[in-house]
């Protein structure tokens, strides 16, 4: 049973993040085919993360009424089929509309996957399978990009999208066969009043607001880097689309940052490790500004390590800091701001790239990292103030 759940959640996570981040590979091609700026082309990714962010709040609540597996199956199948439809888009406006719908469809899986695991697994099994699920998110993003990049070099973006959509549809069917319906799920009636009240309570603690801001900046910086780094890699260093696709392997290697945080958690505080993570991210960004392919690649690896540590620390800190009755709502709001950040900063980075080339975009992201450092200092002061009071 546990083995099936483990493989099922790995596949579900792969499908979700392959469908979400697959179009990141096509941004350069959209600029040419639809006569767009890089920031406009990046909306193909940003609009999905934006609709996903808000839809997650609703999907988590709805699952309490109609069941966990039902929502997850709907999410995976519908998002994969919509991905196939993206390949038929006759213009960029239609493509954006389909991607907006896909973001809503995608939201069902990440919104409740962890809840499903917590309900169905024994306490000693939960951490292991949760780790597999998180690994699947990184591997799914890499899988989607590398399939897309390889097919782009061989054909065009339409066929690349259909190829990935067909693969994720097949994997979604495998998920259905592996995952059993919830056994420990207790149906409850959905109440907009209770849902709204819980979200409001999770906004009253100023410390939590800083955490939401850190989430906003974290994924925003990370997605902006990989949205636009393909432009200088291809234009300045002559790399092929396939080779640029393999650059996303750094997103897998970046999990080293998250694992390092786990090993050091007993020796250093979250605040100390988070400040180091932010400095590491800023150093990585600075390295990408140097006129050297080796420096840029090293910078991408360092950025990935810094991001994974950053996200790991803040997401865990949100849960441990929130009052017991608002933990779930605080985590939901963190993910809301997390994904909105990828939409906002992911697109804003394109404006800076259009105006000032890669170094301009990198300086913007260093500024975002500096703002995150300020938030960490404010959190520390808030904790001290609360302790004194």
C-alpha positions in Angstrom: 0.0 0.0 0.0 2.7 2.5 1.0 4.8 1.6 -2.0 1.9 2.3 -4.3 1.2 5.6 -2.6 4.9 6.6 -2.8 5.1 5.9 -6.6 1.7 7.5 -7.2 2.6 10.7 -5.4 6.0 10.8 -7.2 4.1 10.5 -10.6 1.4 13.0 -9.6 4.0 15.6 -8.5 5.9 15.0 -11.8 2.8 15.5 -13.9 1.8 18.7 -12.0 5.2 20.5 -12.3 5.9 19.2 -15.8 2.6 20.8 -17.0 3.2 23.9 -15.0 6.8 24.7 -16.0 7.0 23.1 -19.4 6.2 26.3 -21.3 9.2 28.0 -19.7 11.3 26.4 -22.4 9.2 28.1 -25.1 9.5 31.7 -24.0 12.3 32.5 -26.5 10.3 30.9 -29.3 7.1 32.8 -28.4 8.9 36.1 -28.7 9.7 35.2 -32.3 6.5 33.4 -33.4 4.1 35.9 -31.8 6.3 39.0 -32.1 6.4 39.6 -28.3 8.9 41.1 -25.8 10.4 38.6 -23.4 8.2 39.9 -20.5 5.1 39.4 -22.6 6.1 35.9 -23.6 6.8 35.0 -20.0 3.0 35.4 -19.3 2.6 31.9 -20.7 4.0 30.7 -17.4 3.0 33.6 -15.1 -0.7 33.4 -15.8 -0.8 29.7 -14.8 1.0 30.2 -11.5 -1.3 33.2 -10.8 -4.5 31.3 -11.3 -3.1 28.3 -9.6 -2.2 30.4 -6.5 -5.8 31.6 -5.9 -7.4 28.3 -6.9 -5.4 26.3 -4.3 -7.3 28.1 -1.5 -10.6 26.9 -2.9 -9.5 23.4 -3.9 -8.3 22.6 -0.4 -11.6 23.5 1.0 -13.6 21.7 -1.6 -11.7 18.5 -1.1 -13.1 18.4 2.4 -16.5 17.8 0.8 -15.9 15.6 -2.2 -12.8 13.6 -1.3 -9.0 13.8 -1.8 -8.5 11.4 -4.7 -11.3 12.8 -6.7 -9.7 16.3 -6.7 -6.2 14.9 -7.4 -7.5 12.8 -10.4 -9.4 15.7 -11.8 -6.4 18.0 -11.4 -4.0 15.7 -13.2 -6.2 14.5 -16.1 -7.7 17.9 -16.9 -4.4 19.8 -16.7 -2.8 17.2 -19.0 -5.6 17.4 -21.6 -5.6 21.2 -21.4 -1.8 21.1 -22.1 -2.5 19.2 -25.3 -5.0 21.9 -26.3 -2.3 24.6 -25.8 -0.5 23.2 -28.8 -3.5 24.1 -31.0 -3.6 27.8 -29.9 -3.8 30.0 -33.0 -2.6 33.1 -31.3 -1.0 34.1 -28.0 -4.2 35.5 -26.5 -5.9 32.1 -26.9 -2.8 30.4 -25.5 -2.9 32.6 -22.4 -6.6 31.8 -21.9 -5.9 28.0 -22.0 -3.0 28.4 -19.7 -5.1 30.3 -17.2 -7.6 27.4 -17.1 -4.7 25.0 -16.8 -3.5 26.8 -13.7 -6.9 26.4 -12.1 -6.9 22.7 -13.0 -3.4 22.2 -11.8 -4.1 23.6 -8.3 -6.0 20.6 -7.1 -3.0 18.3 -6.7 -0.5 20.5 -4.7 -3.4 21.9 -2.6 -4.2 18.6 -1.0 -1.4 16.1 -1.8 0.3 16.6 1.6 -3.1 16.4 3.4 -3.8 13.0 1.7 -0.4 11.7 2.8 -0.9 12.8 6.4 -4.3 11.1 6.5 -3.4 7.8 4.9 0.1 7.1 6.2 1.4 6.1 9.5 3.5 8.8 11.3 6.8 6.9 10.6 6.0 6.5 6.9 4.9 10.1 6.3 8.3 11.9 6.2 9.8 9.4 3.7 6.9 9.6 1.2 6.7 13.4 1.7 10.3 13.6 0.6 9.5 11.5 -2.5 6.7 13.9 -3.3 9.0 17.0 -3.0 11.6 15.2 -5.1 8.9 14.7 -7.7 8.2 18.4 -8.0 11.9 19.1 -8.9 12.1 16.1 -11.2 8.8 17.0 -12.8 10.0 20.5 -13.6 13.2 19.1 -15.1 11.3 16.4 -17.0 8.9 18.9 -18.6 11.7 21.2 -19.7 14.1 18.6 -21.0 11.3 16.9 -23.1 10.2 20.2 -24.4 13.8 21.4 -25.2 14.7 18.2 -27.0 11.6 18.2 -29.1 12.1 21.9 -29.9 15.4 21.2 -31.5 13.9 18.4 -33.5 10.5 19.9 -34.5 8.6 23.0 -33.3 6.9 24.1 -30.1 3.5 22.8 -31.1 4.7 19.2 -31.4 6.9 19.7 -28.3 3.7 20.6 -26.3 1.7 17.7 -27.7 4.5 15.3 -26.8 4.7 16.4 -23.2 0.9 16.5 -22.9 0.6 13.0 -24.2 3.2 11.8 -21.7 1.6 13.5 -18.7 -1.8 12.1 -19.7 -0.4 8.6 -19.7 1.3 9.2 -16.4 -2.0 10.6 -14.9 -3.7 7.3 -15.9 -1.0 5.4 -14.0 -1.6 7.6 -11.0 -5.3 6.6 -11.0 -4.3 2.9 -11.0 -1.8 3.4 -8.1 -3.7 5.6 -5.7 -6.5 4.1 -3.7 -9.5 6.2 -2.5 -9.0 7.8 1.0 -9.7 5.4 3.9 -9.3 8.0 6.7 -11.0 10.9 5.0 -14.0 12.4 6.9 -16.4 14.4 4.8 -17.3 17.8 6.1 -19.6 20.5 4.8 -17.9 23.4 3.1 -18.6 26.8 4.7 -17.5 30.1 3.1 -17.9 31.8 6.5 -15.4 29.5 8.3 -13.0 29.5 5.4 -13.0 33.3 5.2 -12.7 33.7 9.0 -9.7 31.3 9.0 -7.9 33.2 6.3 -8.5 36.5 8.1 -7.1 35.2 11.3 -4.0 34.1 9.5 -3.4 37.7 8.4 -3.6 39.3 11.8 -0.1 38.2 13.0 2.4 40.7 11.5 5.2 38.0 11.7 3.2 35.8 9.3 2.9 38.6 6.9 6.7 38.8 6.6 6.8 35.1 6.0 4.3 35.5 3.1 6.5 38.2 1.7 9.5 35.9 1.9 7.6 33.3 0.0 6.6 35.9 -2.6 10.2 36.8 -3.2 11.6 33.3 -3.1 9.8 31.7 -6.0 9.7 35.1 -7.8 13.5 35.3 -7.9 13.9 31.6 -8.8 11.4 31.6 -11.6 12.6 34.9 -13.1 16.1 33.5 -13.3 15.1 30.4 -15.3 12.5 32.3 -17.3 15.1 34.5 -19.0 18.6 32.9 -18.5 18.0 30.9 -21.8 18.3 34.2 -23.7 21.9 35.0 -22.8 22.9 31.3 -22.9 21.7 31.0 -26.5 22.6 34.5 -27.7 25.9 35.2 -26.0 27.3 31.6 -25.7 25.7 29.9 -28.7 24.1 27.0 -26.7 21.5 24.9 -28.4 17.9 24.6 -27.1 18.6 21.1 -25.9 21.7 22.1 -24.0 19.8 25.0 -22.4 17.2 22.4 -21.4 19.8 20.4 -19.6 20.8 23.5 -17.6 17.6 22.9 -15.6 19.4 19.9 -14.0 20.6 22.5 -11.5 17.0 22.6 -10.2 17.5 18.9 -9.2 20.9 19.5 -7.8 19.6 22.5 -5.8 17.9 20.1 -3.4 21.4 19.9 -1.8 20.5 23.2 -0.2 17.4 21.7 1.3 19.2 18.6 2.6 22.0 20.8 4.1 19.4 22.8 6.0 18.0 19.5 7.4 21.5 18.4 8.6 22.3 21.7 10.2 18.9 22.3 11.9 20.2 21.2 15.3 23.2 23.5 15.3 21.8 26.7 14.0 18.5 28.6 14.2 16.2 29.1 11.3 17.0 32.8 11.2 20.7 32.2 11.0 20.4 29.6 8.2 17.9 31.7 6.3 20.2 34.7 6.3 23.0 32.5 4.9 20.6 31.1 2.3 19.8 34.7 1.1 23.5 35.6 0.9 24.2 32.4 -1.1 21.4 33.3 -3.5 22.7 36.8 -4.0 26.2 35.5 -4.6 24.9 33.1 -7.2 23.0 36.0 -8.9 26.2 38.1 -8.9 28.2 35.3 -10.6 25.7 35.1 -13.5 26.6 38.7 -14.3 30.2 37.9 -15.0 31.2 37.5 -18.7 31.9 33.8 -18.4 29.9 30.7 -19.2 31.5 28.8 -16.3 30.6 31.6 -13.9 27.0 31.8 -15.2 26.5 28.0 -14.8 28.1 28.0 -11.3 25.8 30.9 -10.4 22.7 29.0 -11.5 23.8 26.0 -9.3 24.4 28.3 -6.3 21.1 30.1 -6.8 19.3 26.8 -6.9 20.9 25.7 -3.6 20.1 29.0 -2.0 16.4 28.9 -3.2 15.7 25.4 -2.0 17.1 26.2 1.5 15.2 29.5 1.5 11.9 27.9 0.7 12.5 24.9 3.0 13.2 27.2 6.0 10.4 29.7 5.5 7.6 27.1 4.7 8.6 25.2 7.9 8.8 28.4 9.9 5.3 29.4 8.9 3.8 26.2 10.2 5.6 26.3 13.5 4.9 30.0 14.1 1.2 30.0 13.4 -1.4 29.4 16.1 -2.8 25.9 16.0 -6.2 26.9 14.7 -4.8 28.9 11.8 -1.8 26.6 10.7 -3.6 25.3 7.7 -4.8 28.7 6.6 -1.3 30.2 7.1 0.3 27.5 5.0 -2.3 28.1 2.3 -1.6 31.9 2.3 2.1 31.2 2.2 1.6 29.1 -1.0 -0.7 31.8 -2.4 2.0 34.5 -2.1 4.6 32.0 -3.1 3.0 31.4 -6.5 1.9 35.0 -7.0 5.5 36.0 -6.6 6.5 33.8 -9.4 3.9 35.5 -11.6 4.7 39.1 -10.7 8.5 38.9 -10.4 8.7 36.3 -13.1 7.2 38.9 -15.5 8.8 42.0 -14.1 12.2 40.3 -14.6 11.3 40.3 -18.3 10.8 44.0 -18.4 14.3 44.5 -16.9 15.8 42.1 -19.3 14.2 43.9 -22.3 15.5 47.2 -21.0 18.9 46.4 -19.6 19.8 42.8 -20.8 20.6 40.0 -18.3 22.6 42.1 -15.9 19.6 44.4 -15.4 17.4 41.5 -14.6 20.0 40.1 -12.2 20.3 43.4 -10.3 16.5 43.4 -9.9 16.6 40.0 -8.4 19.5 40.9 -6.1 17.4 43.8 -4.9 14.5 41.3 -4.2 16.9 39.2 -2.2 18.1 42.2 -0.2 14.4 43.0 0.6 14.0 39.4 1.8 17.0 40.0 4.2 15.1 43.0 5.6 12.1 40.9 6.2 14.2 38.3 8.1 15.5 41.1 10.3 12.0 42.4 11.0 10.9 38.9 11.9 13.7 38.7 14.4 12.7 42.0 15.9 9.1 41.0 16.1 9.9 37.8 17.9 12.0 39.7 20.4 9.2 42.2 20.9 6.7 39.4 21.5 9.0 37.7 24.0 9.5 40.9 26.0 5.8 41.6 26.0 
